[in-house]
């Protein structure tokens, strides 16, 4: 079986690529910068090729003999809405155009979207697959359009959509910022820390992606997944504090958070580089919750997460230290 993987040099994609390699699959990895794919040479079965989801001609030559597509390429932070749309929406559409034209033998497309598509939800009213979607951020909007383009352009190819929540683990650079701050002795959190979160370790999320990608019963289905618990921002900060030796938790007023987000926007405009702290990210944290229900993937696909937050954070912290990130 031959697999096409996009986003293989990213956080989740890298972990997924290694896992697919260990399972014995031949994985063609679409890579924009081949220098970021040097590590793939250490894993039999991983074959990087240079291309971009925004360039159909770079994809088309590789589509004809592909059996399964795992589409993970995209951005989680960007300078502006146009950049989110150009990559997560338009780029995804170009990829699916190429697949629809030349991928007649493809048996499944597994598209990794995001809980951001659903919009804010709390433990009282978690996001469910049969519920309405109402994204409140540019990222969520762009991922929703990506889902819609999948349905429109690949009507004749079986597909499955996975919507992960916050994902952490080895090679992650987003949640890593909080580990870095905790290691420095201070963990700032916006407001009272009451924000509710669904979270999952990358090892569990890649297991879920693989299970959904190969399952016959997942065709035409959407799935949420998480570690099965609802966490608060305060709880997350306390776990980080314990793991890193007692970092002090600082509650930042919401207004200061908004100002910091706008500052990040300004820096992005002048530097040309997206900032981890920006008004869109602050907007996410100022919601009541980002919680999803996982009954469907458990009951329909038999998916059960294996890593609890405390254990996962501790192992991730040690990974960062051993890798020289901390």
C-alpha positions in Angstrom: 0.0 0.0 0.0 1.3 3.4 -0.9 0.3 6.5 1.1 0.5 10.2 0.3 1.2 12.3 3.4 1.1 16.1 3.4 2.4 18.1 6.4 5.0 15.4 7.2 7.6 17.8 8.5 5.1 19.4 10.9 4.4 18.5 14.4 1.6 15.9 14.1 2.7 14.9 10.6 6.2 14.0 11.7 4.9 11.8 14.4 2.4 10.2 12.0 5.0 9.6 9.3 7.3 7.7 11.7 4.4 5.6 12.9 3.3 4.7 9.4 6.9 3.9 8.6 7.1 1.6 11.6 4.0 -0.1 10.4 5.7 -1.0 7.1 4.0 1.4 4.7 5.6 3.2 1.8 4.9 6.9 2.5 5.3 9.6 -0.1 5.8 12.8 1.9 5.0 16.1 0.2 7.6 18.6 1.5 8.2 22.3 0.6 11.7 22.5 2.0 13.7 19.3 1.6 16.2 20.5 4.2 13.4 19.9 6.8 13.0 16.3 5.6 16.6 15.1 6.1 15.5 13.0 9.2 13.2 10.9 7.0 16.3 9.1 5.7 16.5 7.4 9.0 13.1 5.7 8.6 12.6 3.0 5.9 9.6 3.6 3.8 9.5 7.4 4.0 10.1 9.0 0.6 10.1 12.9 0.6 9.4 14.7 -2.6 9.5 18.5 -3.1 6.2 20.2 -3.7 3.5 22.4 -2.3 -0.3 22.0 -1.8 -0.7 25.4 -3.5 1.0 24.0 -6.7 -1.1 21.3 -8.4 1.7 20.5 -10.9 4.0 19.4 -8.0 1.4 16.9 -6.8 -0.2 15.5 -9.9 2.7 13.2 -11.0 2.5 11.3 -7.7 -1.2 10.8 -7.4 -1.9 7.9 -9.9 -0.7 5.0 -7.8 -1.7 6.3 -4.3 -4.0 4.2 -2.2 -4.6 6.4 0.9 -4.1 10.1 1.5 -3.4 11.7 4.9 -3.8 15.4 4.5 -2.2 17.3 7.5 -0.5 20.3 5.7 -1.6 23.7 7.0 -0.8 26.5 9.4 -2.0 27.0 13.0 -0.7 30.6 13.1 -0.5 33.2 10.4 0.1 36.9 9.8 -3.5 37.6 8.8 -6.7 36.0 7.5 -5.6 36.0 3.9 -2.6 33.8 4.8 -4.9 31.3 6.7 -7.2 31.2 3.7 -4.5 30.9 1.1 -2.9 27.8 2.8 -5.6 26.0 4.8 -8.5 26.7 2.4 -7.2 27.4 -1.1 -4.2 25.1 -0.8 -6.4 22.3 0.4 -8.7 22.9 -2.5 -5.8 22.7 -5.0 -4.7 19.4 -3.4 -8.2 17.9 -3.7 -8.4 19.1 -7.3 -5.3 17.2 -8.1 -6.6 14.1 -6.3 -10.0 14.3 -8.0 -8.3 14.5 -11.4 -5.6 11.9 -11.1 -6.4 9.8 -8.0 -9.0 7.4 -9.3 -7.4 4.5 -7.4 -7.4 6.2 -4.0 -9.4 4.3 -1.4 -9.6 6.9 1.3 -8.7 10.5 2.1 -8.2 11.2 5.8 -8.4 15.0 6.3 -7.2 16.5 9.6 -9.2 19.5 10.4 -9.7 21.1 13.9 -12.1 21.5 16.8 -11.8 25.3 15.9 -14.3 24.5 13.1 -17.0 23.9 15.7 -16.4 27.1 17.6 -16.4 27.5 21.4 -18.1 24.7 23.4 -18.1 23.9 27.1 -18.5 20.7 29.1 -22.2 21.3 29.4 -22.6 21.6 25.7 -19.6 19.9 24.0 -19.0 19.9 20.3 -20.6 16.9 18.6 -20.3 15.6 15.1 -24.0 16.2 14.4 -24.0 19.7 15.8 -23.8 23.0 14.0 -20.4 24.6 13.3 -19.7 28.2 14.1 -15.9 29.1 13.9 -15.0 32.4 15.6 -11.4 32.7 14.4 -9.7 33.0 11.0 -8.0 29.6 11.6 -11.4 27.9 12.3 -13.0 29.5 9.2 -10.1 28.4 7.0 -10.3 24.8 8.3 -14.1 24.7 7.7 -13.6 25.8 4.1 -11.1 23.0 3.7 -13.7 20.5 4.9 -16.3 21.9 2.5 -13.8 21.7 -0.4 -13.1 18.1 0.4 -16.8 17.3 0.1 -17.2 19.3 -3.1 -14.2 18.2 -5.0 -13.8 14.5 -3.9 -17.4 13.3 -4.1 -16.4 10.0 -5.7 -13.6 9.2 -3.2 -14.3 7.9 0.3 -13.2 10.4 2.9 -13.0 10.9 6.7 -12.5 14.1 8.7 -10.8 14.2 12.1 -11.2 17.3 14.3 -8.5 17.3 17.0 -8.5 19.7 20.0 -5.2 21.0 21.5 -2.5 18.5 20.7 0.9 18.3 22.6 3.9 16.1 22.6 7.4 15.7 21.0 8.2 18.3 18.3 5.3 20.6 19.2 6.2 24.3 19.2 2.9 25.8 20.3 2.2 24.3 23.7 6.0 24.2 24.1 5.8 28.0 24.8 4.0 27.2 28.1 6.6 24.6 29.0 9.3 27.2 28.3 7.6 29.8 30.5 7.1 27.3 33.3 10.8 26.3 33.1 11.7 30.0 33.5 9.6 30.1 36.7 6.4 31.9 35.6 3.2 30.7 34.0 0.9 33.6 32.8 -2.7 32.6 32.2 -5.5 34.9 31.0 -8.3 35.7 33.5 -9.2 33.2 36.2 -8.1 30.1 34.3 -11.6 28.8 34.0 -11.3 28.1 30.2 -12.3 24.5 29.6 -10.3 22.4 27.2 -10.2 19.1 25.5 -6.6 18.0 25.0 -4.8 15.0 23.5 -1.2 13.7 23.3 0.2 13.4 19.8 0.7 9.6 20.2 -3.0 9.2 20.9 -4.1 11.6 18.1 -1.9 9.8 15.5 -3.4 6.4 16.6 -6.8 7.9 16.1 -5.9 9.3 12.7 -4.5 5.9 11.6 -7.5 4.0 12.9 -9.9 6.3 11.1 -7.8 6.4 8.0 -8.0 2.6 7.4 -11.4 1.8 8.9 -14.1 0.9 6.4 -16.8 2.2 8.8 -15.3 5.7 8.8 -16.2 6.6 5.2 -18.1 9.9 5.0 -17.8 10.4 8.8 -16.4 13.2 11.0 -14.8 12.4 14.4 -13.7 14.4 17.4 -11.1 12.9 19.7 -9.4 13.9 23.0 -8.0 12.2 26.1 -11.5 11.8 27.3 -11.4 14.4 30.1 -12.2 18.1 30.4 -9.4 20.2 31.7 -9.3 23.9 32.8 -6.5 26.3 32.0 -5.8 26.6 35.7 -5.4 22.8 36.0 -3.0 22.7 33.0 -0.9 25.5 34.6 -0.8 23.6 37.9 0.4 20.4 36.3 3.1 22.4 34.4 4.1 24.1 37.6 4.5 20.8 39.5 6.5 19.1 36.7 8.9 22.0 36.3 9.5 22.5 40.0 7.0 25.0 41.2 6.7 27.8 38.6 4.5 30.7 39.8 1.1 31.1 38.1 0.3 34.7 37.2 -3.3 35.6 36.4 -3.2 38.2 33.6 -6.2 40.6 33.2 -8.2 40.1 30.1 -7.6 43.6 28.9 -3.8 43.1 29.1 -4.2 39.9 27.1 -6.1 41.8 24.4 -3.4 44.5 24.3 -0.7 41.8 24.1 -2.5 40.2 21.2 -2.8 43.4 19.3 0.9 44.0 19.9 1.6 40.6 18.4 -0.4 41.6 15.3 1.8 44.7 14.9 5.0 42.7 15.2 3.7 40.3 12.6 3.0 43.1 10.2 6.4 44.7 10.6 8.5 41.5 10.8 6.5 39.5 8.2 6.4 36.5 10.5 3.4 35.2 12.4 3.6 35.5 16.2 2.5 32.8 18.7 0.7 35.5 20.7 -1.7 37.5 18.5 -5.3 38.8 18.7 -6.7 35.6 17.2 -5.0 33.4 19.8 -6.1 35.7 22.6 -9.6 35.5 21.3 -9.5 31.7 21.5 -8.3 31.8 25.2 -11.0 34.3 26.1 -13.8 31.9 25.2 -15.6 29.8 27.9 -14.3 26.5 26.5 -13.1 24.4 23.6 -14.6 21.0 24.5 -15.6 18.1 22.3 -17.5 14.9 22.9 -15.7 11.7 21.9 -18.5 9.1 22.2 -18.7 8.6 18.4 -15.1 7.7 17.7 -15.1 5.4 20.8 -18.3 3.6 19.9 -17.9 3.5 16.1 -14.1 2.9 15.8 -13.2 1.5 19.2 -10.7 4.3 19.8 -9.5 4.7 23.4 -6.8 7.2 24.4 -4.0 5.8 26.5 -2.1 8.9 27.8 -3.4 11.0 30.7 -2.5 14.7 30.8 -0.2 14.4 33.9 1.8 11.5 32.4 1.8 13.1 28.9 3.0 16.4 30.2 5.8 14.9 32.2 7.1 12.7 29.3 6.9 15.7 27.0 8.8 17.9 29.4 11.6 15.3 29.6 11.6 15.0 25.8 12.1 18.8 25.5 15.0 18.6 27.9 16.6 15.7 26.2 16.2 17.3 22.8 17.9 20.5 24.1 14.7 22.6 23.7 14.7 23.5 27.4 
